[in-house]
Amino acid sequence: MVLSELPETSDTLALRLMGAGLTLRRALVDLHEMPSSALLDALVRRVIELQHDRSVSGVWSPQDEDELMKSLPFVEELERRCRTEGRSEGRTEGTHLALVRYVERALGRATTDRERDALRERLIHRGESALDEAFALAPAALEGWIARDPN
């Protein structure tokens, strides 16, 4: 397969991002024009990894490096957005784990998978107010609160 001969469609974008020179430049333009999505984030991460691997292994041509440098502001913005989303997901996961631990200690037992899922849903829909609600309840009321539909 010759990457430079692939049709310039969204179906071939991931492969064209592995190219060099004009193929890479056109693929980066296509990548830049994509709407924000999980697919875009995954492709950007892969491009960064591939370019890093090329740099480490010494496979860089001056043209490849120029292309990457021209696209750097775009890549940096996407990296920044990915880091922000990752921090947010990490905080949410940490809050969920703390809420589960609090509930388990208050109830004196381990929570079920269904209960942990319900707690996660409460955090997603109610944010930190879910913590306030849980902390304000006595163990018997907490049991009923978990059992209710979180939406």
HUTA-V718064 format. One line per field, one symbol per residue. ss: DSSP state (H for helix, E for strand, - for the rest). psi: psi as a letter, one per 40 degrees, with the letter a starting at -180 (. if undefined). burial: + if it has 24 or more other C-alpha atoms within 12 Angstrom, else -. A space follows every 50 residues. Layout:
# HUTA-V718064
ss->???
psi->???
burial->???
This chain:
# HUTA-V718064
ss->--HHH----HHHHHHH----HHHHHHHHHHHHH----HHHHHHHHHHHHH HHHHHHH----HHHHHHHHHHHHHHHHHHHHHHHHHHHHHHHHHHHHHHH HHHHHHH-----HHHHHHHHHHHHHH--HHHHHHHH--HHHHHHHHH--- -
psi->hhdeeiigiddeddddeeaibdddddddddddeiihiddddddddddddd ddddddefehidddddddddeddddddddddddddddddddddddddddd ddddddefiiiidddddddddddddeaedddddddeiidddddddddihe .
burial->-------+-+-++++++++++-++++++++++-------++-+++-++-+ +------------+--++--+--++--++--+---------+--++--++ -++-------+---++-++++++------++--+-------+--++---- -
